[in-house]
Amino acid sequence: METGQIKRLVRDRGFGFIRPEGASEDIFFHSSSLAGGVFDQLSEGQNVEFDKEADPRDPKRSRAINVRIAG
């Protein structure tokens, strides 16, 4: 499990981006990939934990899954 911070939320479309700790690029996550369905409870700047997997649209990129609020 990795940690990071919510950098951007696009609430009306149900997705956002996480900056993994120690990384320089953000990774995508979709509200359907949340553990416990907490999308409405997320806010930019909040610390989260997540797993990564290859993005099926572009295997060179990763996306976050099993996203949950840290702590």
Secondary structure, 3 states (H helix, E strand, C coil): CEEEEEEEEEHHHCEEEEEECCCCCCEEEEHHHECCCCHHHCCCCCEEEEEEEEECCEEEEEEEEEEEECC
